[in-house]
Amino acid sequence: MKIYIILILASSMFYLFACATESNIDFKRPNSNKDRILDTDGEEYNKVMSSQPSSDGGRILVIGGRELKEDEPWQIISWKCRDYIDGSKTLVEVGRATFPKDFKNTKVYQDRTNEEKQELDEIIRFTNDVGFVLYDGTDTGDYTSYHRDGLSHRWDWGEKRSSYSIVIKPDGTGLYYNFSTAENGIKHKADEVFKCSR
């Protein structure tokens, strides 16, 4: 009797995993010509990094060889992704840095000159399209393009920000796509499936 129960449980787990990896949507390589692509060596990037507040503590990420410090008013929002079945250690973490919605009402913003406010407004708009990916449970990774794709969150990176993607669905399922090996830039199935949470 115990063997039957184990077999039923094992086949149920296999079925659930198979359902999680199946998709009737074709995921395509992101359009590399979109203006949302981040140039990490460009003027906008250097402006963001030089204007970032100094850190009195908090987490320090090394992204693209540069430090990003978690501090007020800069907030880091991230999703830790673990193996879909095992779920033990963090395999990849994706996220973005953002300013709070009420940042323009804070003393930090209000005490700045009009020129400084205009520069901060540019930085706030710029950070809406920037994200990061951290590898192997560490604080080290790469910059990505970030955007909402319907209800899902999406990060794209690699050559021209179109080689790799992670999509996190509303239920926390993370789907990793490697477009560098895709035929015609289209994948019918995710290369990896994760459980992701904030």
Buried (B, 14 or more C-beta within 10 A) or exposed (E): EEEEEEEEEEEEEEEEEEEBBEBEEEBBBBEBEEEBBBEBEEEBBEBBBEEBEEBEEEEEBBBBEEEBBBBBBBBBEBBBBBBBEEEEEBBBBBBBBBBEEEBBEEEEBEEEEEEEBEBBEBBBEBBBBBBBBBEEEEBEBBBBBBBEEEEBBBBBBBEBBBBBBBBBBEEEBBBBBBBEEBEEBEBEEBBBBBBBEE
